[in-house]
Structure formats: C-alpha cells, structure tokens
Amino acid sequence: MPEVIFNGPAGRLEGRFHPSKQRGAPLAIVLHPHPQFGGTMNNQIVYQLYYAFAERGFSVLRFNFRGVGRSQGSFDHGAGELSDAASALDWAQAVSPEARACWIAGVSFGSWIGMQLLMRRPEIEGFISIAPPANRFDFTFLAPCPSSGLFVHGDQDRVAPVKEVTSVIEKLKTQKGIVIEHALVEGANHFFENRVDELMVAVGEYLDKRLDNPPRVAVASRAD
C-alpha cells in the first residue's frame, strides 16, 4: 500500500493510504494503540482493520501518531494525538474530496482518541472501538454518542476489564436512531493474542450488516 507523509500539528506524520478506485467511496481512519507501549500503525489488529475497510470499498488511512516511526514530534498524552487524528482526517478528505462518508476505528488508546474525534466531526457516521480502556481514560464525553458503532472486547481482558466498558456502554446517551453494539470475543485478552481471527469475524459481520453486504474489492497483496 502506498506510503504517505502529511503535515500534522507537530510535524510530518507517516502513514499508509489505500485509495478506493470507486468515485465517492467512503473514508476510514484507523488509529493504533498507545505509543508508549509499542503501539504503531503496523500493529496486527490495525493492519487487519485497514484491509477490512479496503476490501469493502473504502479509501482507508492508517498512520503513526507523533513520535512513532518516522512521524515527527513526541508523545502528548492524548491531546496532541487527537490533533494528529484530526489532521489525518483532513488530509484524507483533501485527497478524496468526493468521499460521501467517513468511519473511524481505533485499538485501545486509539479507540479513546477515535471516539473523541467522533464527537468533533459530524461527518463520521460509524465507528469500531476495540478494547477501549474505559478504566484508564475518561469516556464520559460520549453524551450523547452521535453515531452508531461497535465496541469489541475480549472477555479475558485484564488491562481494561470488560465490566468497565460495559458500564460505560450502559451509561451512554444516544441520539434518536443511534444504535451501539457490543461484541465479546471469548478467550481473548487485551491484545487478542491467538484471537485476532475471531475479532475480525465480529468486525466483519458488523461492517457487512451496516453496509448492507457490500461486494468485496480485490486489494493488492497484503505483503506490499
């Protein structure tokens, strides 16, 4: 997939972008786990999410937050990373001006950033939030949650226990017509070790339901 460099608030940001061949295709932005604990855009789940969207006809971008890989700047405890995500969406919209909609997906720390971006950008119509660390970061800003989406958790998650996420979801205020779904992956820990396939089945089923079973698009080799 094409490597891209775009400007962020703290300098250049490194990413990978798959442009859809279909005019007006929707956009998806995928956000990686915590930069200080090894999170990068090449995280296995981020990688799989990227292709899940690409194979369903999206133009999709994954990128490294500031200070990760070849992205400039340094870790900013969430505030700067949210600005990075906003810049990523701005860049994707600039190169795909006819995009009719946008989705956001995030893993762990990235899910916290993604949900904050969702609250600020009304064009985001769907989300995938994987292993959101509701015990470590405040999710009470989701009041109301403006878009339908999916939370996914492993039932053996010790980093962000599922009961914490369930509590957040139960307290979510939603707008009329908004539906929040929650999927549990049996036997999965916070990193979905040996359970990534099961995770992606849950994500794929949700996307297919929301998108009305879109035809699959041939995507260049995942080794590219």
Solvent accessible surface area in square Angstrom, and as a share of the most:
residue,aa,sasa,rsa
1,M,34,0.15
2,P,70,0.44
3,E,81,0.36
4,V,23,0.13
5,I,75,0.38
6,F,8,0.03
7,N,123,0.63
8,G,15,0.15
9,P,81,0.51
10,A,42,0.32
11,G,24,0.23
12,R,125,0.46
13,L,3,0.01
14,E,13,0.06
15,G,0,0.00
16,R,53,0.19
17,F,15,0.06
18,H,23,0.10
19,P,67,0.42
20,S,24,0.16
21,K,205,0.87
22,Q,116,0.51
23,R,197,0.72
24,G,17,0.16
25,A,5,0.04
26,P,12,0.08
27,L,2,0.01
28,A,0,0.00
29,I,0,0.00
30,V,0,0.00
31,L,1,0.00
32,H,1,0.00
33,P,20,0.13
34,H,30,0.13
35,P,23,0.14
36,Q,113,0.50
37,F,168,0.70
38,G,65,0.63
39,G,4,0.03
40,T,44,0.26
41,M,2,0.01
42,N,92,0.47
43,N,45,0.23
44,Q,107,0.47
45,I,6,0.03
46,V,0,0.00
47,Y,54,0.21
48,Q,45,0.20
49,L,0,0.00
50,Y,0,0.00
51,Y,1,0.01
52,A,8,0.06
53,F,0,0.00
54,A,0,0.00
55,E,43,0.19
56,R,27,0.10
57,G,9,0.09
58,F,1,0.00
59,S,7,0.04
60,V,0,0.00
61,L,0,0.00
62,R,13,0.05
63,F,2,0.01
64,N,6,0.03
65,F,1,0.00
66,R,22,0.08
67,G,44,0.42
68,V,13,0.08
69,G,67,0.65
70,R,148,0.54
71,S,6,0.04
72,Q,70,0.31
73,G,42,0.40
74,S,80,0.52
75,F,40,0.17
76,D,56,0.29
77,H,139,0.62
78,G,3,0.03
79,A,73,0.57
80,G,5,0.05
81,E,0,0.00
82,L,21,0.11
83,S,45,0.29
84,D,0,0.00
85,A,0,0.00
86,A,28,0.22
87,S,22,0.14
88,A,0,0.00
89,L,0,0.00
90,D,73,0.38
91,W,56,0.20
92,A,0,0.00
93,Q,53,0.23
94,A,75,0.58
95,V,72,0.41
96,S,21,0.14
97,P,110,0.69
98,E,89,0.40
99,A,28,0.22
100,R,164,0.60
101,A,16,0.13
102,C,2,0.01
103,W,2,0.01
104,I,2,0.01
105,A,1,0.00
106,G,2,0.02
107,V,6,0.03
108,S,14,0.09
109,F,2,0.01
110,G,0,0.00
111,S,2,0.01
112,W,34,0.12
113,I,0,0.00
114,G,2,0.02
115,M,3,0.01
116,Q,23,0.10
117,L,1,0.00
118,L,2,0.01
119,M,62,0.28
120,R,140,0.51
121,R,43,0.16
122,P,128,0.81
123,E,60,0.27
124,I,2,0.01
125,E,84,0.38
126,G,0,0.00
127,F,1,0.00
128,I,2,0.01
129,S,1,0.00
130,I,0,0.00
131,A,0,0.00
132,P,1,0.01
133,P,4,0.02
134,A,19,0.15
135,N,64,0.33
136,R,151,0.55
137,F,46,0.19
138,D,88,0.46
139,F,7,0.03
140,T,109,0.63
141,F,59,0.25
142,L,3,0.01
143,A,56,0.43
144,P,56,0.35
145,C,0,0.00
146,P,39,0.25
147,S,8,0.05
148,S,14,0.09
149,G,0,0.00
150,L,5,0.03
151,F,2,0.01
152,V,0,0.00
153,H,0,0.00
154,G,0,0.00
155,D,44,0.23
156,Q,76,0.34
157,D,3,0.02
158,R,177,0.65
159,V,46,0.27
160,A,0,0.00
161,P,38,0.24
162,V,38,0.22
163,K,145,0.62
164,E,63,0.28
165,V,1,0.01
166,T,46,0.27
167,S,43,0.28
168,V,31,0.18
169,I,28,0.14
170,E,134,0.60
171,K,154,0.65
172,L,25,0.12
173,K,134,0.57
174,T,60,0.35
175,Q,87,0.39
176,K,206,0.87
177,G,69,0.66
178,I,37,0.19
179,V,89,0.51
180,I,34,0.17
181,E,55,0.25
182,H,64,0.29
183,A,25,0.19
184,L,97,0.48
185,V,9,0.05
186,E,140,0.63
187,G,36,0.34
188,A,0,0.00
189,N,44,0.23
190,H,13,0.06
191,F,128,0.53
192,F,0,0.00
193,E,102,0.46
194,N,138,0.71
195,R,79,0.29
196,V,13,0.08
197,D,112,0.58
198,E,80,0.36
199,L,0,0.00
200,M,31,0.14
201,V,88,0.51
202,A,22,0.17
203,V,0,0.00
204,G,8,0.08
205,E,115,0.52
206,Y,10,0.04
207,L,0,0.00
208,D,23,0.12
209,K,123,0.52
210,R,81,0.30
211,L,47,0.24
212,D,119,0.62
213,N,113,0.58
214,P,23,0.15
215,P,114,0.72
216,R,129,0.47
217,V,61,0.35
218,A,103,0.80
219,V,32,0.19
220,A,52,0.41
221,S,66,0.43
222,R,85,0.31
223,A,98,0.76
224,D,107,0.55
